[in-house]
């Protein structure tokens, strides 16, 4: 469970988030919608522990981010553009990342890449990947360790119609497995098809979209 309580973020004297309160539970997909600069990505960064609020708190399974733990744990994350070493192949990038926690072996990584529509045997360096391939690799990185939660900022960005359909089905399957997923998308169809609850962020304030029909 993730709880955001009375969250306020100010940067260089400008209010970015104001009095944000949300509770999110496992086994659901939550959508954040709003214009560019509305505060969606900043809220995700705060939940991850990347940005410290001026007031309020974020609890993950009862632990306060920035106090009990520095960063959110057991969570796959895509925020803004996924970053990889450009002259290494996709699988080599994921293998290097997996060494940090040791939770995903080579076979698990290969399986995850295939789930995301990538060939793990492809030797092509990431710098020659298309935008869609890079996005698929970012999703593979986020899910390869079978985390209990996912925080995904525009995960469909750059994907073709087939890729979008495959990723939607993947996220719905993960929801059924009990994972908590938070995502943003400028495509209203993604939100309508995937999300159990939707929150609109406007000028740093947030409101639940009542009567959202999944």
Secondary structure as GFF3:
##gff-version 3
##sequence-region A 1 214
A	DSSP	beta_strand	2	11	.	.	.	ID=ss1
A	DSSP	beta_strand	14	24	.	.	.	ID=ss2
A	DSSP	beta_strand	29	33	.	.	.	ID=ss3
A	DSSP	alpha_helix	40	48	.	.	.	ID=ss4
A	DSSP	beta_strand	55	60	.	.	.	ID=ss5
A	DSSP	beta_strand	63	64	.	.	.	ID=ss6
A	DSSP	beta_strand	75	78	.	.	.	ID=ss7
A	DSSP	alpha_helix	90	101	.	.	.	ID=ss8
A	DSSP	alpha_helix	106	115	.	.	.	ID=ss9
A	DSSP	three_ten_helix	126	128	.	.	.	ID=ss10
A	DSSP	alpha_helix	131	143	.	.	.	ID=ss11
A	DSSP	beta_strand	149	153	.	.	.	ID=ss12
A	DSSP	alpha_helix	161	176	.	.	.	ID=ss13
A	DSSP	beta_strand	180	184	.	.	.	ID=ss14
A	DSSP	alpha_helix	188	194	.	.	.	ID=ss15
A	DSSP	beta_strand	197	202	.	.	.	ID=ss16
A	DSSP	beta_strand	205	208	.	.	.	ID=ss17
###
